[in-house]
Structure formats: structure tokens, C-alpha cells
């Protein structure tokens, strides 16, 4: 009887740990949000989250990716404002913001214009969503944009002058 108990104890511990790790993994999935009645999810900030987003992307109608050309690995644009409009009527369908490199959205089938704005610089892409298929649009800002100036952030020279005036 004691031998059987010793045998099951490690198995029970392993099952408990597996359950805890599984729950922790589920907790790291990005939340699904809603904007103007459209479900969307933003993520991809870590390797695990990026892998998850890539796995689930085919189940979403639209996949929007954001990047800065020649950006450092692991860096992505922060605070991207996204506006989705019907292509032919101009009616706004969805407005949302993201601080992640990937946004998935459950758009209805149709033709859209998607505007992504980062630091006052707007890039527009056309996106056509077909029933049952996933569509993708990529937004890549050039690396030679002075994001500090576009955001109104103080430059290094201005910071130096401000420090010398103290």
C-alpha cells in the first residue's frame, strides 16, 4: 500500500504543475476587445504572444501588422491609432489604438481603407475581406522619421539647454 502511494505522489504533483502552467499560459493570451461593435485583439509583444497571434490569425477576418523599417529586433511601434473605413462610403467602421505589433479584427466581408497613425505620420492601406478568408495589411514606417519631433518630445539638444539653465 505504501509503495502505491509513493508512486502516485509524483504523478499527482506533475499533474498539478501541468495544470498550473497551463493556466498561466492561458492567462498570457491577449484579451479580446470591442470597438464600435467590432471584436479585435492586439498582441505580439513577446515571442510566445507573437506565436499565439500567428496561430490564431487565420481565424480572424483581418490581420494588421505594424513595424518601423530597420527597427531593432524586439522593438515595435507604440501607440498606433487605427481607423477602418468602408472604402466606397467613407463610413468609419472601427477606431482603436494599439501598443502591439499585431492587431486582429473580426471585420465583415467588404472593402475597407485602413489608416494607421504613429507619431502624427499616417499610412493608409486598402484591405478587402472575403467571407471565410483572412486578409492582411502591413504598415511600415520609414526609420528616417524624426519621431521625437513628430511627437513633440524634447530633443537631446533642447534637453541639454534646459539642463544648463538650471
Secondary structure, 3 states (H helix, E strand, C coil): CHHHHHHHHHHHHHHHHHHHHHHHHHHCCCCEEEECCEEEEEECCCHHHHHHHHHHHHHCCEEEEEEECCCCCCCCCCCEEEEEEECCCCCEEEEEEECCCEEEECCCCEEEEEEEEECCEEEEEEEEECCCCCEEEEEEECCCCCHHHHHCCCCHHHHHHHHHCC
